[in-house]
Amino acid sequence: MKIRAHGTPVECRAAVGKLFEAFSDPDRIVSVSEAYPDRGASILVRVYLEVRLGIPPQPSEALGSGAGQRQARSPGDGSSHGRAPGRRR
């Protein structure tokens, strides 16, 4: 599983520390990136973690079950851009 921590450098260090505590086996933390600064005048950074949950998937949660997949939009519904109406990037 991939996790992104986004906040001040102090907040991100604290979040990474809490995740290391939560995943008591250090081998479950696969990787931790360096802190990447946000663009512009922001003081925020992003830190990316990859972890192993250690929970085997249940049959109902297997890939391809349809859960969590987006529904296809019908042609002509006026939303060919793939975003919700009125939502800006």
N, CA, C and O of each residue as an XYZ file, in Angstrom:
356
protein
N       0.848     -1.153      0.000
C       0.000      0.000      0.000
C       0.900      1.224      0.000
O       1.943      1.233      0.654
N       0.502      2.247     -0.727
C       1.263      3.486     -0.773
C       0.505      4.555      0.010
O      -0.713      4.692     -0.106
N       1.259      5.308      0.808
C       0.682      6.348      1.666
C       1.445      7.637      1.406
O       2.669      7.626      1.276
N       0.717      8.752      1.331
C       1.369     10.051      1.175
C       1.079     10.887      2.414
O      -0.078     11.086      2.782
N       2.140     11.376      3.056
C       2.000     12.322      4.156
C       2.215     13.711      3.568
O       3.180     13.932      2.836
N       1.322     14.648      3.883
C       1.401     15.992      3.327
C       1.200     16.975      4.469
O       0.155     16.973      5.120
N       2.198     17.811      4.709
C       2.120     18.782      5.793
C       3.443     19.504      5.935
O       4.263     19.515      5.016
N       3.645     20.109      7.102
C       4.925     20.759      7.355
C       5.979     19.675      7.555
O       5.635     18.525      7.825
N       7.252     20.024      7.428
C       8.284     19.009      7.660
C       8.175     18.345      9.038
O       8.388     17.138      9.159
N       7.848     19.116     10.066
C       7.705     18.562     11.412
C       6.522     17.591     11.465
O       6.627     16.514     12.052
N       5.397     17.975     10.850
C       4.220     17.095     10.833
C       4.516     15.797     10.092
O       4.126     14.720     10.542
N       5.198     15.898      8.968
C       5.505     14.693      8.181
C       6.464     13.771      8.928
O       6.295     12.552      8.899
N       7.474     14.342      9.598
C       8.377     13.505     10.405
C       7.596     12.792     11.500
O       7.824     11.609     11.753
N       6.668     13.507     12.157
C       5.859     12.906     13.216
C       4.967     11.800     12.650
O       4.826     10.743     13.264
N       4.364     12.040     11.480
C       3.493     11.036     10.860
C       4.282      9.785     10.497
O       3.814      8.670     10.727
N       5.471      9.957      9.933
C       6.300      8.808      9.576
C       6.681      8.044     10.846
O       6.669      6.813     10.850
N       7.016      8.753     11.909
C       7.336      8.098     13.176
C       6.166      7.294     13.715
O       6.352      6.177     14.197
N       4.960      7.850     13.640
C       3.757      7.142     14.103
C       3.490      5.907     13.256
O       3.066      4.876     13.779
N       3.733      6.003     11.955
C       3.541      4.838     11.090
C       4.545      3.740     11.418
O       4.202      2.558     11.387
N       5.787      4.122     11.734
C       6.770      3.119     12.148
C       6.330      2.444     13.439
O       6.534      1.242     13.607
N       5.722      3.211     14.364
C       5.196      2.622     15.602
C       4.024      1.690     15.301
O       3.926      0.604     15.872
N       3.136      2.119     14.404
C       1.942      1.332     14.081
C       2.307      0.014     13.405
O       1.675     -1.013     13.650
N       3.328      0.050     12.557
C       3.800     -1.161     11.892
C       4.987     -1.664     12.704
O       6.141     -1.439     12.337
N       4.695     -2.347     13.812
C       5.721     -2.715     14.787
C       6.881     -3.499     14.180
O       7.999     -3.429     14.689
N       6.639     -4.233     13.117
C       7.707     -4.958     12.436
C       8.306     -4.022     11.380
O       7.637     -3.703     10.397
N       9.559     -3.577     11.567
C      10.140     -2.626     10.616
C      10.227     -3.150      9.179
O      10.331     -2.356      8.245
N      10.188     -4.468      8.989
C      10.236     -5.012      7.633
C       8.960     -4.722      6.855
O       8.938     -4.884      5.635
N       7.889     -4.293      7.539
C       6.643     -3.974      6.844
C       6.692     -2.601      6.185
O       5.864     -2.306      5.323
N       7.654     -1.748      6.575
C       7.861     -0.463      5.906
C       8.849     -0.739      4.777
O      10.033     -0.976      5.018
N       8.349     -0.707      3.543
C       9.174     -1.045      2.381
C      10.082      0.117      2.002
O      11.270     -0.080      1.743
N       9.528      1.331      1.968
C      10.334      2.494      1.592
C       9.716      3.773      2.134
O       8.508      3.864      2.353
N      10.580      4.758      2.343
C      10.165      6.105      2.747
C      10.961      7.069      1.871
O      12.188      6.995      1.806
N      10.255      7.967      1.204
C      10.941      8.912      0.315
C      11.506     10.080      1.121
O      11.232     10.246      2.310
N      12.291     10.864      0.432
C      12.720     12.135      1.016
C      11.519     13.079      1.025
O      10.489     12.776      0.422
N      11.642     14.205      1.697
C      10.563     15.207      1.723
C      10.643     16.038      0.447
O      11.662     16.673      0.173
N       9.569     16.029     -0.324
C       9.498     16.815     -1.553
C       8.726     18.101     -1.265
O       7.575     18.031     -0.834
N       9.323     19.273     -1.489
C       8.614     20.529     -1.228
C       7.500     20.771     -2.244
O       7.622     20.428     -3.420
N       6.407     21.375     -1.757
C       5.346     21.794     -2.670
C       5.875     22.920     -3.556
O       6.874     23.563     -3.235
N       5.198     23.142     -4.657
C       5.595     24.214     -5.568
C       5.207     25.566     -4.985
O       4.335     25.666     -4.121
N       5.868     26.586     -5.474
C       5.527     27.944     -5.067
C       6.072     28.289     -3.692
O       7.083     27.741     -3.253
N       5.396     29.195     -3.025
C       5.861     29.711     -1.743
C       5.378     28.872     -0.563
O       5.452     29.328      0.578
N       4.897     27.687     -0.803
C       4.367     26.830      0.254
C       5.472     26.345      1.185
O       6.609     26.142      0.760
N       5.132     26.162      2.447
C       6.078     25.583      3.411
C       5.816     24.087      3.591
O       6.483     23.432      4.391
N       4.854     23.552      2.854
C       4.474     22.147      3.004
C       5.353     21.235      2.160
O       5.929     21.641      1.151
N       5.433     19.985      2.612
C       6.196     18.964      1.899
C       5.342     17.706      1.779
O       4.303     17.569      2.426
N       5.812     16.787      0.927
C       5.164     15.484      0.763
C       6.190     14.400      1.007
O       7.324     14.489      0.537
N       5.792     13.373      1.744
C       6.641     12.210      1.976
C       5.818     10.987      1.589
O       4.670     10.839      2.008
N       6.413     10.119      0.790
C       5.714      8.936      0.297
C       6.253      7.697      1.000
O       7.464      7.512      1.114
N       5.333      6.848      1.473
C       5.705      5.603      2.131
C       5.071      4.445      1.398
O       3.964      4.561      0.872
N       5.771      3.330      1.364
C       5.200      2.091      0.850
C       5.285      1.079      1.981
O       6.360      0.833      2.528
N       4.137      0.492      2.330
C       4.076     -0.431      3.463
C       3.404     -1.736      3.054
O       2.633     -1.786      2.095
N       3.710     -2.773      3.792
C       3.015     -4.058      3.648
C       2.063     -4.183      4.821
O       2.487     -4.109      5.974
N       0.797     -4.369      4.544
C      -0.185     -4.466      5.618
C      -0.134     -5.810      6.330
O      -0.444     -5.893      7.519
N       0.249     -6.852      5.624
C       0.316     -8.162      6.242
C      -1.045     -8.807      6.426
O      -1.183     -9.757      7.196
N      -2.047     -8.301      5.730
C      -3.399     -8.854      5.811
C      -3.698     -9.535      4.487
O      -3.720     -8.871      3.451
N      -3.929    -10.849      4.493
C      -4.255    -11.503      3.221
C      -5.620    -11.035      2.719
O      -6.546    -10.866      3.511
N      -5.748    -10.826      1.419
C      -7.036    -10.378      0.879
C      -8.105    -11.451      1.039
O      -7.839    -12.643      0.886
N      -9.306    -11.010      1.346
C     -10.448    -11.907      1.449
C     -11.007    -12.151      0.046
O     -10.836    -11.304     -0.831
N     -11.669    -13.284     -0.186
C     -12.196    -13.560     -1.533
C     -13.098    -12.453     -2.057
O     -13.071    -12.166     -3.253
N     -13.899    -11.820     -1.198
C     -14.797    -10.766     -1.661
C     -14.048     -9.488     -2.003
O     -14.602     -8.603     -2.656
N     -12.792     -9.377     -1.571
C     -11.998     -8.183     -1.833
C     -11.014     -8.381     -2.979
O     -10.208     -7.497     -3.269
N     -11.076     -9.527     -3.622
C     -10.129     -9.830     -4.690
C     -10.296     -8.841     -5.837
O     -11.386     -8.325     -6.085
N      -9.203     -8.594     -6.519
C      -9.267     -7.693     -7.673
C     -10.240     -8.231     -8.699
O     -10.363     -9.442     -8.885
N     -10.923     -7.327     -9.359
C     -11.856     -7.728    -10.392
C     -13.252     -8.004     -9.889
O     -14.122     -8.402    -10.663
N     -13.484     -7.795     -8.587
C     -14.816     -8.056     -8.051
C     -15.786     -6.937     -8.388
O     -16.993     -7.080     -8.192
N     -15.264     -5.816     -8.900
C     -16.129     -4.697     -9.263
C     -16.217     -3.651     -8.181
O     -16.658     -2.533     -8.447
N     -15.817     -3.972     -6.980
C     -15.888     -3.001     -5.897
C     -14.864     -1.904     -6.138
O     -13.711     -2.182     -6.470
N     -15.282     -0.670     -5.971
C     -14.381      0.456     -6.106
C     -14.099      0.878     -7.530
O     -13.322      1.808     -7.750
N     -14.707      0.225     -8.504
C     -14.469      0.614     -9.888
C     -15.438      1.716    -10.274
O     -16.572      1.759     -9.796
N     -14.985      2.600    -11.139
C     -15.829      3.694    -11.604
C     -16.829      3.188    -12.613
O     -16.553      2.264    -13.378
N     -17.994      3.805    -12.605
C     -19.004      3.450    -13.590
C     -18.716      4.207    -14.882
O     -18.315      5.370    -14.858
N     -18.923      3.536    -15.997
C     -18.724      4.172    -17.294
C     -19.833      5.184    -17.533
O     -20.992      4.934    -17.201
N     -19.483      6.308    -18.100
C     -20.478      7.335    -18.429
C     -21.052      7.033    -19.804
O     -20.355      6.544    -20.693
N     -22.297      7.325    -19.957
C     -22.924      7.084    -21.251
C     -22.585      8.224    -22.199
O     -22.452      9.370    -21.771
N     -22.443      7.916    -23.487
C     -22.136      8.975    -24.452
C     -23.254     10.007    -24.471
O     -24.435      9.671    -24.378
N     -22.862     11.255    -24.591
C     -23.854     12.312    -24.705
C     -24.354     12.831    -23.376
O     -25.310     13.607    -23.347
N     -23.734     12.426    -22.260
C     -24.211     12.955    -20.984
C     -23.537     14.292    -20.656
O     -23.760     14.861    -19.587
N     -22.705     14.791    -21.594
C     -22.109     16.112    -21.431
C     -20.915     16.149    -20.501
O     -20.465     17.227    -20.113
N     -20.399     14.995    -20.140
C     -19.276     14.998    -19.192
C     -18.122     14.140    -19.709
O     -17.610     13.279    -18.994
N     -17.728     14.376    -20.927
C     -16.683     13.563    -21.534
C     -15.307     13.812    -20.929
O     -14.375     13.046    -21.176
N     -15.170     14.884    -20.133
C     -13.867     15.180    -19.547
C     -13.553     14.295    -18.350
O     -12.408     14.294    -17.899
N     -14.503     13.544    -17.813
C     -14.237     12.601    -16.742
C     -14.255     13.190    -15.350
O     -13.948     12.486    -14.388
N     -14.603     14.453    -15.208
C     -14.689     15.072    -13.882
C     -16.142     15.367    -13.561
O     -16.998     15.414    -14.445
N     -16.396     15.560    -12.301
C     -17.756     15.909    -11.878
C     -18.106     17.296    -12.408
O     -17.226     18.152    -12.503
N     -19.382     17.541    -12.757
C     -19.772     18.867    -13.267
C     -19.433     19.948    -12.247
O     -19.679     19.790    -11.051
N     -18.873     21.035    -12.730
C     -18.558     22.178    -11.883
C     -17.252     22.051    -11.137
O     -16.858     22.989    -10.443
N     -16.577     20.954    -11.247
C     -15.317     20.767    -10.529
C     -14.166     21.286    -11.371
O     -14.073     20.982    -12.560
N     -13.301     22.060    -10.764
C     -12.153     22.624    -11.471
C     -10.901     21.927    -11.038
O     -10.837     21.339     -9.959
N      -9.912     21.994    -11.878
C      -8.580     21.449    -11.521
C      -7.763     22.519    -10.898
O      -6.615     22.280    -10.523
